[in-house]
Amino acid sequence: MLDIYIDADACPVKDEVYRVARRWNLKVFVVCNSHLNVPKDESIQLVQVDTRDFNAADDWIAERVQADDIVITRDIPLADRCIKKGARVLGPTGRLLDEDSIGSAVATRDLMDQLRGMGAITGGGPPPMEKKDRAHFLAQLHQIIQAVRRDR
């Protein structure tokens, strides 16, 4: 079965995922450390994990995701774990991470962590979402769902 997992604490496209999942009749797992409001819908399940464990949401998703499931996340290490299990990974701006791109994404993340640790880079966080980012995300999500269904 094709399911969608959202790494939800800082995900700006949850509402878009809910709409797409309803259209395609897919199950959505909204995984978070803190309580979030989700629509009352049988196909949307809120999973609140242990707030004391920084990686609890990532671990929950990585342990359950299966081949061809879709994971929505910005988290590169989580993306890497999910890709290794055959899942499709999509960032909130529509960036598709796959076997071909995850290596350079991991290397870039590690380099940026080192630079931040040395104080060479301060500040951070992703840029604000724009309308074009949401449109790109939706287009990519539909493409992934169609591709998975076609390949089955």
C-alpha positions in Angstrom: 0.0 0.0 0.0 1.2 3.5 -0.8 1.3 5.7 2.3 2.6 9.2 2.9 4.7 10.0 6.0 5.2 13.7 7.0 8.1 14.8 9.1 5.6 17.3 10.5 7.0 19.6 13.2 8.3 22.2 10.7 6.6 21.1 7.5 4.9 24.0 5.7 3.0 21.8 3.2 0.8 19.6 5.4 -2.5 21.0 4.1 -1.4 20.4 0.6 -0.5 16.8 1.4 -3.9 16.3 3.1 -5.7 17.5 -0.1 -3.7 15.3 -2.4 -4.0 12.3 -0.1 -7.8 12.7 -0.1 -7.9 12.9 -3.9 -5.8 9.7 -4.3 -7.4 7.9 -1.2 -4.0 7.6 0.5 -3.1 7.1 4.2 -1.1 10.0 5.8 1.0 9.6 9.0 1.7 13.0 10.5 4.7 12.4 12.7 5.7 15.1 15.2 7.3 15.8 18.6 4.7 18.3 19.7 1.0 18.2 19.3 -0.4 19.4 16.0 -3.9 19.9 14.9 -4.8 17.6 12.0 -8.1 17.3 10.1 -10.6 14.7 11.5 -10.2 12.2 8.8 -9.8 8.4 9.0 -7.0 8.6 6.4 -4.9 11.0 8.5 -3.2 9.7 11.6 -1.4 11.9 14.0 1.6 10.3 15.6 3.2 12.2 18.5 6.5 10.7 19.6 8.7 11.2 22.7 9.7 14.8 23.0 12.8 14.0 24.9 14.4 12.1 22.0 15.4 14.6 19.3 15.3 11.9 16.6 12.2 10.0 17.7 10.1 11.3 14.8 12.8 10.4 12.3 13.2 6.9 13.9 9.5 6.3 13.8 9.2 7.1 10.1 12.4 5.2 9.1 11.3 2.1 11.0 7.9 1.9 9.3 8.4 3.3 5.8 8.3 0.8 3.0 9.4 0.7 -0.6 7.4 3.2 -2.7 5.9 5.0 0.3 6.4 8.8 0.2 8.2 10.8 2.8 7.9 14.5 3.1 10.9 16.0 4.9 13.7 18.5 4.7 15.9 16.3 7.0 18.7 14.9 4.9 19.7 12.0 7.2 16.1 10.9 7.4 15.8 11.1 3.6 18.9 9.0 3.3 17.5 6.3 5.6 14.2 6.2 3.7 15.7 6.1 0.3 17.8 3.1 1.4 14.5 1.3 2.1 13.1 2.2 -1.4 10.8 5.1 -0.3 10.3 8.2 -2.4 11.4 11.4 -0.6 10.2 14.9 -1.4 11.2 18.1 0.2 8.5 20.8 1.0 9.7 22.9 -2.0 9.3 20.0 -4.4 13.0 18.9 -4.3 13.0 15.2 -5.1 15.8 13.3 -3.3 16.7 9.9 -4.7 19.6 7.5 -5.0 21.3 9.8 -7.6 21.0 13.0 -5.5 21.2 11.9 -1.8 25.0 11.5 -1.8 25.7 15.1 -2.7 22.9 16.3 -0.4 24.5 14.4 2.6 27.9 15.8 1.7 26.6 19.4 1.5 24.7 19.0 4.8 27.9 17.7 6.5 30.0 20.5 5.1 27.5 23.1 6.2 27.4 21.6 9.7 31.2 21.8 9.9 31.1 25.4 8.7 28.4 26.3 11.3 30.5 24.5 14.0 33.5 26.6 13.1 31.4 29.8 13.3 31.9 30.5 9.6 28.2 30.5 9.0 25.7 31.9 11.4 21.9 32.1 11.3 20.1 29.6 9.3 16.8 28.0 8.6 15.2 27.6 5.2 14.0 30.6 3.2 10.3 31.3 3.4 8.0 29.3 1.2 6.8 31.0 -1.9 3.8 30.3 -4.1 6.0 28.7 -6.8 7.5 26.4 -4.2 4.1 25.1 -3.2 3.1 24.7 -6.9 6.3 22.8 -7.6 5.8 20.6 -4.5 2.2 19.7 -5.6 3.3 18.9 -9.1 6.1 16.6 -7.9 3.9 14.9 -5.4 1.3 14.1 -8.1 4.1 12.8 -10.4 5.5 10.5 -7.7 2.0 9.1 -6.9 1.3 8.5 -10.6 4.7 6.9 -11.1 4.3 4.5 -8.2 0.8 3.5 -9.3 2.0 3.0 -12.9 4.9 0.8 -11.8 2.7 -1.5 -9.6 
